[in-house]
Structures are given as structure tokens and as C-alpha cells.
Amino acid sequence: MLFLEYDLRVGCSMNDTEWNISVEKIDQPYADQWELMSDFMSLLDMRLYYMYKYHMWVGPENNLQNMIGLAVSRIEFEMNLTKAIDSVVGSNLKNEEIADIEMLNNYFLHRLESTKEQGGALKVLQLMSKFSLDDFSGNCLLLAFAVQLDKKYEKLFAYLQDDITKKLPTAETAIKLFAIPGEVIADYFCYFTSNSPLVKFLLDMDGEADTIFGIKLRLRERIMDYLLGNDDDSLGQGYVELFDENQELHDVYVKDFPFRIITSVTDASNTENAHKDETVLVFITGRKGSGRTFHVKHAVRRKKRRCLFINAKALLESHRAIEEKINEVICESILSNGYLCFTGFEVLLDEEQKKSYSALLSALIENAPYLKGLIFITS
């Protein structure tokens, strides 16, 4: 028997279950992240209830062998065939059930907007803003966060996904939970392609699924740390060094030509005439000890920003594909609101590194929407 507990205070009800939500709070911003997550979990529980209500389970006659994929019964075959042709979201929901979901969803979205308007500095809202997440991808982020906060969801998702090993929600389940009723499931595949912010930056893709449907919604450890406030501003990688405005830095005693040029370029990126969405590459060459990174640090400090210095040689020597490492570095720059500076870039200009050089440039071009501002390169 499955027991679901609800603590909502809005006047929606269905059968013997009453959903309660404090209507008087509808115009109030969320006091903290945990109040926000509490309301989201209420919304999630309602959606899970309806998913459970219309869930087609194969039954116990296989002695649960079907739950681990060791046998296929006739009933299971028919159930999977029915699921395969059921490509429309919420096709079984009644009008009053859709109204219940919309009412609670609108309440939640209204309070989110109130929190944003009041300048709420909640980590989860900052994350949505930094990665430009829309309502659906934002719900996927919150879903993954909720599952890692409350273990009760593991059993619920294992049950609803007909597999005791699937304790995390999959992309398919997320679509069924949060897509707009009546829309086609396939229209939401774009949220789980390799170029989406969810897959590229937020989700842990270790043990990647064979299909988009099977992608598991589990947050990367770095993202969990950010949401929980355990933010050490560190990638834990040997090829990245963070510089922030609090670090000690000697004054510039001679404001020479390179200093003036770099300063003018960085200052110009903040003017009204500068395109907000453009990325400017600042390539600085000079002999060892000529002060290339020193000038970059001063330019960054003038902008009151941080900077991630990426050692190109160490980046190449590190394991994993260069595209994956670049995505990780870009993610960190977004989280820390910092610029990127690739140092020792000459190693990438070597004839033997053509492939890595091309992969790096492709990754930067592909991620241009997330790199609004400046990228420094020293060589």
C-alpha cells in the first residue's frame, strides 16, 4: 500500500484528499529557500498523486521479476505498448484535476515572482537566473534538488517507474510531471539534449543513459554545494586558480601602454554602447615575467569581478574530454560571476594540439550565450 502525505492549504480537493495552501501568503515573497522548497514539494506531491492515480502497474503475478527487468509478462508487454503510444502529456487527467494542478502551480509561480521582485537572494533562484532556466527546466532543477533533500521520493519514483533500481526521476518522468497537459512529450526532448543547460552544466551525467528518456535527474555535486551554501569557489582541479577582489595584489606603479590598453578594453565593455550579449576576446602576448596575468588581475579588480585562471598545459594533461572540462570551467565562471583567463595558450598552438585547439574554440563558441563579457588569453 502506498501512503502519500500532503500539507497544502488551498481550497482544492479531490476525492478524500484536500490540498491546503495559505492563500493569504500568495503575494508574499518566500522568506528563505526552504519555504520555497516546501511549497514546491507540495506541488510535486500533487503531481505525483495524479501520476500514481493513472499509473498502469503490471501487478504482482511475476513475483516482481518485471520490476527488475528479468521477465516480461503479457500484461507488462501490453502496458508498455500502451505507454509507447501515449505520447500526449496528461491525456488521462480530468478537467477538474488539471484545474487543481494549475491553481497550485500559479500560486507557486506567483510567489516566485514576488520573491524575485523583492530582490530575494535565494540560491535556487540565483541558479535559475544565471543559467536562464524557463519554467520547465526550473522545475527539473527543483525536482532533482527535492529528491536529494528527501529520501521519501526514492521509493515513489521506483514504484512509478516500474523499476526498484530507478530511484531517481528520469527525463521521461520529469516531462510527464511538469509538461503542460495536452502537449506532446517529444516537444520536451530539447531540454535534455547535450546543448541544454540542464545536461551541460547542472545534471550529473556519469553513467549516461542510452536514450534521452533515461537521463537521470541528479544534480552535480558542485551544484548541490552551491544550493546548500557550501560554496568554496573551487573546482577541485589542478588546472584552475580563482582570483577574487579580496586577494592581495601589488599596486601598478607604472601605467604603461599595455596597462592602458587592457584597462580601456575592459572599461569599454561596461559602457552603454557595448553590446550586452557580446563576448570580447582579449589576447595578451609577452615574455615570461612581463606582467600579463598581473595586468589581467588589475583589470578584473577594477570591474569588481573574479577571474578563473586556466592553465592551458595542465588542462590538456588532465583526463576527460576537453569539451567536458571547458563546460565545467564555464559553469564555475557563471556560478562565481567571474571572467575566464587561459594562460600559457601557446601550448595549444602546437601542431600536435590542433584537435584540442579546435575543440576548445568550438566549446567557447558553442557556449557564447553564457560568456557575456570578457575572455582573456595570455601567451
MARLO-341880 format. One record per residue (C-alpha): x, z negated, y; residue number from 1. Coordinates in pm, 1 decimal, always signed. Layout:
<recs>
@X = X&Z = Z&Y = Y&k = NUM
...
</recs>
This chain:
<recs>
@X = +0.0&Z = +0.0&Y = +0.0&k = 1
@X = +125.0&Z = +89.1&Y = +348.2&k = 2
@X = +78.0&Z = -160.2&Y = +632.0&k = 3
@X = +109.0&Z = -48.1&Y = +993.0&k = 4
@X = +110.1&Z = -292.8&Y = +1281.9&k = 5
@X = +6.0&Z = -195.7&Y = +1634.2&k = 6
@X = +23.1&Z = -378.4&Y = +1964.0&k = 7
@X = -136.6&Z = -144.8&Y = +2217.5&k = 8
@X = -378.4&Z = -230.1&Y = +2495.5&k = 9
@X = -554.1&Z = +89.4&Y = +2598.7&k = 10
@X = -913.8&Z = +140.6&Y = +2511.5&k = 11
@X = -852.8&Z = +396.8&Y = +2239.0&k = 12
@X = -977.8&Z = +320.9&Y = +1896.8&k = 13
@X = -1018.0&Z = +498.0&Y = +1566.3&k = 14
@X = -1190.2&Z = +367.6&Y = +1260.7&k = 15
@X = -1098.1&Z = -1.9&Y = +1247.7&k = 16
@X = -769.0&Z = +33.3&Y = +1435.6&k = 17
@X = -767.4&Z = -49.9&Y = +1806.4&k = 18
@X = -492.1&Z = +67.9&Y = +2036.5&k = 19
@X = -422.3&Z = -173.1&Y = +2320.7&k = 20
@X = -221.3&Z = -91.7&Y = +2631.1&k = 21
@X = -215.6&Z = -278.3&Y = +2960.9&k = 22
@X = -396.5&Z = -37.6&Y = +3191.7&k = 23
@X = -300.3&Z = -248.7&Y = +3492.7&k = 24
@X = +63.8&Z = -156.1&Y = +3431.3&k = 25
@X = +10.4&Z = +218.6&Y = +3445.5&k = 26
@X = +156.6&Z = +251.8&Y = +3796.9&k = 27
@X = +437.2&Z = +4.4&Y = +3737.8&k = 28
@X = +790.7&Z = +117.3&Y = +3655.9&k = 29
@X = +948.8&Z = -15.4&Y = +3339.7&k = 30
@X = +1134.2&Z = -339.2&Y = +3404.7&k = 31
@X = +1403.0&Z = -257.5&Y = +3151.7&k = 32
@X = +1491.3&Z = -24.1&Y = +2868.6&k = 33
@X = +1336.0&Z = -248.8&Y = +2605.2&k = 34
@X = +992.2&Z = -248.0&Y = +2768.0&k = 35
@X = +1016.5&Z = +132.0&Y = +2774.5&k = 36
@X = +1114.3&Z = +144.1&Y = +2406.5&k = 37
@X = +831.5&Z = -93.9&Y = +2316.7&k = 38
@X = +576.7&Z = +144.9&Y = +2469.5&k = 39
@X = +744.9&Z = +443.3&Y = +2307.1&k = 40
@X = +731.6&Z = +274.7&Y = +1966.0&k = 41
@X = +359.1&Z = +216.4&Y = +2018.8&k = 42
@X = +318.7&Z = +586.8&Y = +2088.2&k = 43
@X = +534.4&Z = +666.3&Y = +1785.4&k = 44
@X = +329.1&Z = +434.4&Y = +1564.1&k = 45
@X = +8.0&Z = +609.7&Y = +1666.4&k = 46
@X = +153.7&Z = +949.9&Y = +1584.6&k = 47
@X = +288.9&Z = +819.6&Y = +1254.0&k = 48
@X = -55.5&Z = +681.6&Y = +1169.3&k = 49
@X = -217.6&Z = +1022.7&Y = +1213.3&k = 50
@X = +63.6&Z = +1189.6&Y = +1020.5&k = 51
@X = +3.6&Z = +938.2&Y = +739.6&k = 52
@X = -373.6&Z = +987.9&Y = +757.7&k = 53
@X = -343.4&Z = +1358.2&Y = +678.5&k = 54
@X = -33.7&Z = +1332.6&Y = +461.9&k = 55
@X = -55.4&Z = +1504.9&Y = +121.6&k = 56
@X = +139.5&Z = +1290.7&Y = -121.6&k = 57
@X = +188.3&Z = +1421.9&Y = -475.8&k = 58
@X = +81.9&Z = +1097.2&Y = -642.3&k = 59
@X = +236.0&Z = +864.6&Y = -899.9&k = 60
@X = +189.5&Z = +1072.9&Y = -1215.7&k = 61
@X = +553.5&Z = +1187.5&Y = -1213.2&k = 62
@X = +666.1&Z = +824.5&Y = -1204.0&k = 63
@X = +810.9&Z = +902.4&Y = -858.9&k = 64
@X = +1056.4&Z = +1156.4&Y = -1002.2&k = 65
@X = +917.2&Z = +1400.8&Y = -749.2&k = 66
@X = +1032.2&Z = +1166.8&Y = -472.3&k = 67
@X = +1395.6&Z = +1233.8&Y = -557.4&k = 68
@X = +1361.2&Z = +1599.9&Y = -643.3&k = 69
@X = +1424.0&Z = +1569.5&Y = -1019.2&k = 70
@X = +1096.8&Z = +1725.2&Y = -1130.1&k = 71
@X = +823.4&Z = +1943.9&Y = -988.5&k = 72
@X = +465.9&Z = +1891.6&Y = -1096.5&k = 73
@X = +179.3&Z = +2133.6&Y = -1044.7&k = 74
@X = +32.9&Z = +1903.0&Y = -779.2&k = 75
@X = +367.7&Z = +1887.2&Y = -597.5&k = 76
@X = +401.8&Z = +2265.0&Y = -613.8&k = 77
@X = +56.3&Z = +2314.5&Y = -464.0&k = 78
@X = +121.8&Z = +2052.4&Y = -197.5&k = 79
@X = +448.8&Z = +2219.5&Y = -91.4&k = 80
@X = +280.4&Z = +2559.4&Y = -86.4&k = 81
@X = +8.4&Z = +2419.7&Y = +139.3&k = 82
@X = +270.4&Z = +2268.6&Y = +368.8&k = 83
@X = +454.6&Z = +2601.4&Y = +383.2&k = 84
@X = +151.7&Z = +2790.0&Y = +516.3&k = 85
@X = +52.8&Z = +2508.9&Y = +753.4&k = 86
@X = +261.1&Z = +2633.9&Y = +1046.3&k = 87
@X = +42.0&Z = +2504.0&Y = +1329.2&k = 88
@X = +104.4&Z = +2156.1&Y = +1468.7&k = 89
@X = -178.6&Z = +1903.2&Y = +1428.2&k = 90
@X = -416.0&Z = +2152.1&Y = +1267.4&k = 91
@X = -597.5&Z = +1868.2&Y = +1086.0&k = 92
@X = -644.4&Z = +1644.6&Y = +1389.3&k = 93
@X = -993.3&Z = +1589.1&Y = +1523.3&k = 94
@X = -1065.6&Z = +1630.9&Y = +1894.9&k = 95
@X = -1103.1&Z = +1256.3&Y = +1948.8&k = 96
@X = -770.6&Z = +1193.7&Y = +1773.2&k = 97
@X = -595.5&Z = +1447.4&Y = +1994.7&k = 98
@X = -755.9&Z = +1272.6&Y = +2293.3&k = 99
@X = -617.9&Z = +937.5&Y = +2173.4&k = 100
@X = -265.9&Z = +1080.7&Y = +2149.4&k = 101
@X = -289.5&Z = +1249.3&Y = +2489.1&k = 102
@X = -418.4&Z = +931.7&Y = +2654.9&k = 103
@X = -131.7&Z = +719.5&Y = +2527.2&k = 104
@X = +121.8&Z = +994.3&Y = +2592.3&k = 105
@X = +5.2&Z = +1040.3&Y = +2952.9&k = 106
@X = +23.2&Z = +664.6&Y = +3008.7&k = 107
@X = +382.1&Z = +661.1&Y = +2882.4&k = 108
@X = +487.3&Z = +967.1&Y = +3086.1&k = 109
@X = +325.3&Z = +825.0&Y = +3399.8&k = 110
@X = +524.7&Z = +502.9&Y = +3370.2&k = 111
@X = +840.9&Z = +704.9&Y = +3306.4&k = 112
@X = +784.7&Z = +898.0&Y = +3628.0&k = 113
@X = +717.5&Z = +574.8&Y = +3818.2&k = 114
@X = +1045.8&Z = +435.9&Y = +3686.3&k = 115
@X = +1236.0&Z = +747.8&Y = +3796.2&k = 116
@X = +1075.3&Z = +742.2&Y = +4141.7&k = 117
@X = +1175.1&Z = +378.5&Y = +4185.4&k = 118
@X = +1534.2&Z = +472.5&Y = +4103.2&k = 119
@X = +1529.7&Z = +295.9&Y = +3767.8&k = 120
@X = +1882.7&Z = +290.5&Y = +3629.4&k = 121
@X = +1778.5&Z = +267.5&Y = +3265.0&k = 122
@X = +2041.0&Z = +414.1&Y = +3033.9&k = 123
@X = +1795.3&Z = +618.3&Y = +2833.1&k = 124
@X = +1654.0&Z = +780.7&Y = +3148.6&k = 125
@X = +2005.0&Z = +848.1&Y = +3275.8&k = 126
@X = +2080.9&Z = +1021.9&Y = +2947.6&k = 127
@X = +1770.2&Z = +1239.4&Y = +2975.3&k = 128
@X = +1867.9&Z = +1336.6&Y = +3328.1&k = 129
@X = +2236.4&Z = +1401.5&Y = +3254.5&k = 130
@X = +2152.4&Z = +1643.4&Y = +2972.5&k = 131
@X = +1839.9&Z = +1790.5&Y = +3137.0&k = 132
@X = +1612.6&Z = +1696.9&Y = +2846.8&k = 133
@X = +1248.5&Z = +1802.5&Y = +2867.8&k = 134
@X = +956.5&Z = +1602.8&Y = +2724.7&k = 135
@X = +1003.1&Z = +1716.5&Y = +2364.5&k = 136
@X = +1381.8&Z = +1675.9&Y = +2346.8&k = 137
@X = +1347.5&Z = +1344.6&Y = +2533.4&k = 138
@X = +1103.5&Z = +1226.5&Y = +2265.8&k = 139
@X = +1352.5&Z = +1330.2&Y = +1996.7&k = 140
@X = +1619.5&Z = +1121.2&Y = +2168.5&k = 141
@X = +1384.9&Z = +821.9&Y = +2186.3&k = 142
@X = +1278.5&Z = +875.0&Y = +1824.0&k = 143
@X = +1637.6&Z = +868.5&Y = +1699.5&k = 144
@X = +1705.0&Z = +558.7&Y = +1912.9&k = 145
@X = +1393.9&Z = +380.5&Y = +1784.8&k = 146
@X = +1483.6&Z = +442.1&Y = +1420.3&k = 147
@X = +1830.7&Z = +296.2&Y = +1473.3&k = 148
@X = +1681.5&Z = -5.7&Y = +1652.1&k = 149
@X = +1411.1&Z = -90.7&Y = +1398.1&k = 150
@X = +1468.9&Z = -56.4&Y = +1023.6&k = 151
@X = +1093.9&Z = -56.4&Y = +950.8&k = 152
@X = +1090.6&Z = +316.4&Y = +1023.5&k = 153
@X = +1324.2&Z = +398.9&Y = +734.5&k = 154
@X = +1056.4&Z = +324.7&Y = +472.2&k = 155
@X = +787.8&Z = +501.0&Y = +675.2&k = 156
@X = +988.9&Z = +821.4&Y = +706.4&k = 157
@X = +1099.3&Z = +812.1&Y = +342.4&k = 158
@X = +731.4&Z = +796.2&Y = +247.8&k = 159
@X = +611.9&Z = +1063.2&Y = +490.1&k = 160
@X = +898.1&Z = +1297.8&Y = +397.6&k = 161
@X = +832.4&Z = +1254.4&Y = +23.0&k = 162
@X = +1189.7&Z = +1155.2&Y = -50.0&k = 163
@X = +1322.4&Z = +799.0&Y = -76.9&k = 164
@X = +1665.6&Z = +923.9&Y = +32.3&k = 165
@X = +1531.1&Z = +1067.0&Y = +360.9&k = 166
@X = +1518.6&Z = +750.1&Y = +567.1&k = 167
@X = +1588.0&Z = +930.8&Y = +894.4&k = 168
@X = +1336.1&Z = +1166.9&Y = +1056.0&k = 169
@X = +1419.0&Z = +1534.2&Y = +1018.7&k = 170
@X = +1374.4&Z = +1809.3&Y = +1276.3&k = 171
@X = +1060.4&Z = +1920.9&Y = +1092.1&k = 172
@X = +909.8&Z = +1572.7&Y = +1113.4&k = 173
@X = +1001.8&Z = +1541.3&Y = +1482.8&k = 174
@X = +825.1&Z = +1869.4&Y = +1555.7&k = 175
@X = +512.7&Z = +1755.4&Y = +1370.5&k = 176
@X = +516.1&Z = +1426.7&Y = +1560.2&k = 177
@X = +581.6&Z = +1546.7&Y = +1914.7&k = 178
@X = +492.0&Z = +1913.7&Y = +1943.8&k = 179
@X = +174.5&Z = +1994.2&Y = +2133.7&k = 180
@X = -122.4&Z = +2013.8&Y = +1890.6&k = 181
@X = -217.2&Z = +2374.7&Y = +1823.4&k = 182
@X = +128.5&Z = +2518.3&Y = +1887.3&k = 183
@X = +336.2&Z = +2693.4&Y = +1620.6&k = 184
@X = +612.1&Z = +2489.3&Y = +1455.8&k = 185
@X = +858.0&Z = +2780.3&Y = +1469.9&k = 186
@X = +839.4&Z = +2778.7&Y = +1851.9&k = 187
@X = +1029.4&Z = +2448.5&Y = +1847.3&k = 188
@X = +1324.8&Z = +2567.4&Y = +1638.5&k = 189
@X = +1520.9&Z = +2635.7&Y = +1958.3&k = 190
@X = +1553.0&Z = +2259.1&Y = +2014.1&k = 191
@X = +1771.7&Z = +2232.4&Y = +1703.4&k = 192
@X = +1999.8&Z = +2535.6&Y = +1730.8&k = 193
@X = +2374.1&Z = +2493.7&Y = +1780.8&k = 194
@X = +2342.5&Z = +2556.3&Y = +2156.4&k = 195
@X = +2080.1&Z = +2288.8&Y = +2222.0&k = 196
@X = +2191.3&Z = +1965.5&Y = +2395.1&k = 197
@X = +2046.0&Z = +1760.7&Y = +2109.0&k = 198
@X = +2265.7&Z = +1924.9&Y = +1846.0&k = 199
@X = +2565.7&Z = +1992.1&Y = +2067.6&k = 200
@X = +2601.3&Z = +1651.4&Y = +2231.5&k = 201
@X = +2358.6&Z = +1383.4&Y = +2113.5&k = 202
@X = +2298.5&Z = +1400.6&Y = +1738.5&k = 203
@X = +2546.8&Z = +1309.9&Y = +1466.6&k = 204
@X = +2582.5&Z = +1636.2&Y = +1275.8&k = 205
@X = +2806.5&Z = +1505.9&Y = +995.9&k = 206
@X = +2662.1&Z = +1624.4&Y = +667.3&k = 207
@X = +2488.2&Z = +1910.2&Y = +846.1&k = 208
@X = +2164.9&Z = +2030.8&Y = +685.0&k = 209
@X = +2127.9&Z = +2372.7&Y = +523.5&k = 210
@X = +1833.7&Z = +2459.7&Y = +747.4&k = 211
@X = +1706.4&Z = +2365.1&Y = +1092.2&k = 212
@X = +1414.4&Z = +2186.2&Y = +924.3&k = 213
@X = +1650.8&Z = +1945.8&Y = +750.7&k = 214
@X = +1857.5&Z = +1833.4&Y = +1050.8&k = 215
@X = +1851.3&Z = +1453.0&Y = +1065.7&k = 216
@X = +1781.7&Z = +1275.5&Y = +1393.1&k = 217
@X = +2064.9&Z = +1025.1&Y = +1403.2&k = 218
@X = +2243.4&Z = +956.9&Y = +1732.4&k = 219
@X = +2618.9&Z = +988.3&Y = +1759.7&k = 220
@X = +2795.9&Z = +654.6&Y = +1773.4&k = 221
@X = +2916.2&Z = +729.6&Y = +2128.0&k = 222
@X = +2557.7&Z = +788.8&Y = +2243.0&k = 223
@X = +2437.3&Z = +468.4&Y = +2077.4&k = 224
@X = +2716.6&Z = +276.5&Y = +2250.6&k = 225
@X = +2613.2&Z = +427.9&Y = +2584.2&k = 226
@X = +2247.7&Z = +331.9&Y = +2534.1&k = 227
@X = +2336.1&Z = -21.0&Y = +2425.7&k = 228
@X = +2569.4&Z = -73.1&Y = +2721.6&k = 229
@X = +2884.1&Z = -83.4&Y = +2507.1&k = 230
@X = +3041.4&Z = +174.5&Y = +2733.4&k = 231
@X = +3420.5&Z = +162.2&Y = +2711.8&k = 232
@X = +3460.8&Z = +509.8&Y = +2864.1&k = 233
@X = +3680.7&Z = +610.6&Y = +2575.3&k = 234
@X = +3664.9&Z = +892.5&Y = +2327.3&k = 235
@X = +3896.8&Z = +713.0&Y = +2093.2&k = 236
@X = +4101.3&Z = +1033.8&Y = +2073.4&k = 237
@X = +4472.6&Z = +1073.5&Y = +2135.8&k = 238
@X = +4431.4&Z = +1384.7&Y = +2348.4&k = 239
@X = +4213.5&Z = +1236.9&Y = +2625.9&k = 240
@X = +4302.0&Z = +995.9&Y = +2905.1&k = 241
@X = +4048.4&Z = +869.2&Y = +3157.2&k = 242
@X = +4135.0&Z = +822.6&Y = +3522.7&k = 243
@X = +3889.3&Z = +638.9&Y = +3745.4&k = 244
@X = +3881.8&Z = +522.7&Y = +4105.2&k = 245
@X = +3993.2&Z = +170.5&Y = +4013.4&k = 246
@X = +4326.4&Z = +268.4&Y = +3864.9&k = 247
@X = +4643.4&Z = +215.1&Y = +4067.2&k = 248
@X = +4772.1&Z = +524.1&Y = +4242.3&k = 249
@X = +5057.6&Z = +562.5&Y = +4490.7&k = 250
@X = +4976.3&Z = +697.1&Y = +4833.9&k = 251
@X = +5057.2&Z = +1053.2&Y = +4937.4&k = 252
@X = +5339.7&Z = +1025.9&Y = +5191.4&k = 253
@X = +5396.4&Z = +1399.2&Y = +5236.4&k = 254
@X = +5081.2&Z = +1603.3&Y = +5270.4&k = 255
@X = +5242.0&Z = +1930.6&Y = +5172.2&k = 256
@X = +5088.0&Z = +2273.1&Y = +5119.8&k = 257
@X = +4970.8&Z = +2215.3&Y = +4756.2&k = 258
@X = +4804.9&Z = +1890.0&Y = +4858.5&k = 259
@X = +4621.1&Z = +2056.5&Y = +5147.3&k = 260
@X = +4507.0&Z = +2348.5&Y = +4930.2&k = 261
@X = +4376.5&Z = +2127.3&Y = +4649.2&k = 262
@X = +4205.8&Z = +1898.2&Y = +4899.4&k = 263
@X = +4037.5&Z = +2189.9&Y = +5075.3&k = 264
@X = +3908.6&Z = +2332.6&Y = +4746.7&k = 265
@X = +3769.5&Z = +2001.2&Y = +4624.1&k = 266
@X = +3616.0&Z = +1918.5&Y = +4961.9&k = 267
@X = +3456.4&Z = +2263.3&Y = +4983.5&k = 268
@X = +3271.4&Z = +2206.0&Y = +4654.4&k = 269
@X = +3064.5&Z = +1937.8&Y = +4829.2&k = 270
@X = +2960.2&Z = +2142.2&Y = +5130.7&k = 271
@X = +2609.3&Z = +2274.3&Y = +5184.9&k = 272
@X = +2737.1&Z = +2630.8&Y = +5144.2&k = 273
@X = +2870.8&Z = +2563.2&Y = +4795.1&k = 274
@X = +2654.4&Z = +2678.6&Y = +4506.0&k = 275
@X = +2529.3&Z = +2368.3&Y = +4329.2&k = 276
@X = +2535.1&Z = +2526.8&Y = +3983.4&k = 277
@X = +2874.0&Z = +2694.6&Y = +4000.6&k = 278
@X = +3189.4&Z = +2575.7&Y = +3830.5&k = 279
@X = +3522.4&Z = +2622.6&Y = +4010.4&k = 280
@X = +3845.1&Z = +2650.0&Y = +3809.6&k = 281
@X = +4148.2&Z = +2512.6&Y = +3994.1&k = 282
@X = +4469.7&Z = +2632.4&Y = +3824.6&k = 283
@X = +4781.9&Z = +2442.8&Y = +3933.4&k = 284
@X = +5128.8&Z = +2551.0&Y = +3825.7&k = 285
@X = +5461.4&Z = +2383.2&Y = +3889.2&k = 286
@X = +5771.6&Z = +2238.6&Y = +3728.8&k = 287
@X = +5764.1&Z = +1914.5&Y = +3535.7&k = 288
@X = +5759.3&Z = +1622.3&Y = +3780.9&k = 289
@X = +5627.0&Z = +1832.4&Y = +4067.3&k = 290
@X = +5316.1&Z = +1613.0&Y = +4100.4&k = 291
@X = +5046.7&Z = +1834.7&Y = +3953.4&k = 292
@X = +4837.9&Z = +1557.8&Y = +3793.9&k = 293
@X = +4925.1&Z = +1328.0&Y = +4086.6&k = 294
@X = +4754.6&Z = +1571.1&Y = +4327.2&k = 295
@X = +4455.3&Z = +1605.6&Y = +4094.0&k = 296
@X = +4412.6&Z = +1227.6&Y = +4079.6&k = 297
@X = +4414.9&Z = +1203.1&Y = +4458.2&k = 298
@X = +4163.7&Z = +1487.4&Y = +4487.1&k = 299
@X = +3937.5&Z = +1315.9&Y = +4234.6&k = 300
@X = +3968.8&Z = +981.5&Y = +4411.6&k = 301
@X = +3869.7&Z = +1144.1&Y = +4741.7&k = 302
@X = +3549.6&Z = +1259.9&Y = +4569.5&k = 303
@X = +3495.4&Z = +907.8&Y = +4429.6&k = 304
@X = +3475.8&Z = +1051.3&Y = +4081.7&k = 305
@X = +3650.5&Z = +1010.3&Y = +3749.8&k = 306
@X = +3860.1&Z = +1262.5&Y = +3562.1&k = 307
@X = +3930.2&Z = +1321.5&Y = +3194.9&k = 308
@X = +4284.9&Z = +1448.0&Y = +3140.4&k = 309
@X = +4303.0&Z = +1651.3&Y = +2819.3&k = 310
@X = +4648.2&Z = +1713.2&Y = +2674.4&k = 311
@X = +4630.0&Z = +2072.9&Y = +2550.6&k = 312
@X = +4909.2&Z = +2031.5&Y = +2292.6&k = 313
@X = +4753.4&Z = +1717.4&Y = +2142.2&k = 314
@X = +4412.7&Z = +1887.1&Y = +2148.3&k = 315
@X = +4545.1&Z = +2171.7&Y = +1933.3&k = 316
@X = +4716.7&Z = +1934.7&Y = +1690.7&k = 317
@X = +4403.5&Z = +1726.7&Y = +1637.1&k = 318
@X = +4189.2&Z = +1805.9&Y = +1334.6&k = 319
@X = +3842.7&Z = +1965.6&Y = +1356.0&k = 320
@X = +3737.7&Z = +2291.7&Y = +1518.1&k = 321
@X = +3834.5&Z = +2328.9&Y = +1883.4&k = 322
@X = +3472.6&Z = +2405.8&Y = +1979.8&k = 323
@X = +3363.8&Z = +2070.3&Y = +1837.6&k = 324
@X = +3638.0&Z = +1887.6&Y = +2028.2&k = 325
@X = +3553.1&Z = +2064.8&Y = +2352.9&k = 326
@X = +3185.1&Z = +1972.5&Y = +2312.5&k = 327
@X = +3291.4&Z = +1610.6&Y = +2265.1&k = 328
@X = +3509.3&Z = +1619.5&Y = +2576.4&k = 329
@X = +3234.7&Z = +1782.2&Y = +2783.5&k = 330
@X = +2984.3&Z = +1524.5&Y = +2658.0&k = 331
@X = +3217.6&Z = +1247.2&Y = +2772.7&k = 332
@X = +3259.8&Z = +1409.0&Y = +3114.4&k = 333
@X = +2880.6&Z = +1420.6&Y = +3150.2&k = 334
@X = +2841.6&Z = +1056.6&Y = +3046.1&k = 335
@X = +3116.5&Z = +934.7&Y = +3278.1&k = 336
@X = +3033.8&Z = +1172.6&Y = +3565.1&k = 337
@X = +3393.0&Z = +1290.1&Y = +3555.1&k = 338
@X = +3585.5&Z = +1611.4&Y = +3608.5&k = 339
@X = +3795.5&Z = +1776.6&Y = +3338.3&k = 340
@X = +4165.6&Z = +1848.0&Y = +3373.1&k = 341
@X = +4352.8&Z = +2034.0&Y = +3097.6&k = 342
@X = +4724.1&Z = +1954.5&Y = +3118.2&k = 343
@X = +5013.1&Z = +2144.4&Y = +2957.8&k = 344
@X = +4794.7&Z = +2453.8&Y = +2939.9&k = 345
@X = +5096.2&Z = +2677.5&Y = +2877.6&k = 346
@X = +5084.1&Z = +2599.5&Y = +2504.2&k = 347
@X = +4754.3&Z = +2786.4&Y = +2485.5&k = 348
@X = +4912.8&Z = +3094.6&Y = +2641.1&k = 349
@X = +5148.3&Z = +3132.0&Y = +2346.6&k = 350
@X = +5092.7&Z = +3444.0&Y = +2138.0&k = 351
@X = +5022.3&Z = +3233.7&Y = +1828.8&k = 352
@X = +4744.1&Z = +3043.5&Y = +2004.2&k = 353
@X = +4531.3&Z = +3343.4&Y = +2104.2&k = 354
@X = +4248.4&Z = +3234.5&Y = +1876.6&k = 355
@X = +4243.6&Z = +2878.2&Y = +2012.2&k = 356
@X = +4273.2&Z = +3004.8&Y = +2371.0&k = 357
@X = +3976.3&Z = +3236.7&Y = +2318.6&k = 358
@X = +3773.3&Z = +2958.0&Y = +2152.3&k = 359
@X = +3845.6&Z = +2719.9&Y = +2441.6&k = 360
@X = +3739.5&Z = +2971.7&Y = +2706.7&k = 361
@X = +3426.6&Z = +3061.8&Y = +2508.3&k = 362
@X = +3335.0&Z = +2693.1&Y = +2478.9&k = 363
@X = +3379.9&Z = +2640.6&Y = +2853.8&k = 364
@X = +3175.4&Z = +2949.1&Y = +2941.6&k = 365
@X = +2903.0&Z = +2853.9&Y = +2694.3&k = 366
@X = +2882.7&Z = +2504.9&Y = +2845.1&k = 367
@X = +2894.5&Z = +2619.9&Y = +3207.1&k = 368
@X = +2548.0&Z = +2468.8&Y = +3282.8&k = 369
@X = +2692.7&Z = +2124.4&Y = +3203.3&k = 370
@X = +3011.8&Z = +2178.5&Y = +3405.0&k = 371
@X = +2874.7&Z = +2186.5&Y = +3758.0&k = 372
@X = +3169.1&Z = +2111.5&Y = +3983.1&k = 373
@X = +3541.8&Z = +2145.6&Y = +3921.4&k = 374
@X = +3769.1&Z = +2201.7&Y = +3624.9&k = 375
@X = +4141.4&Z = +2150.8&Y = +3680.3&k = 376
@X = +4412.5&Z = +2319.8&Y = +3474.1&k = 377
@X = +4781.8&Z = +2240.4&Y = +3505.9&k = 378
@X = +5060.9&Z = +2447.3&Y = +3358.4&k = 379
</recs>
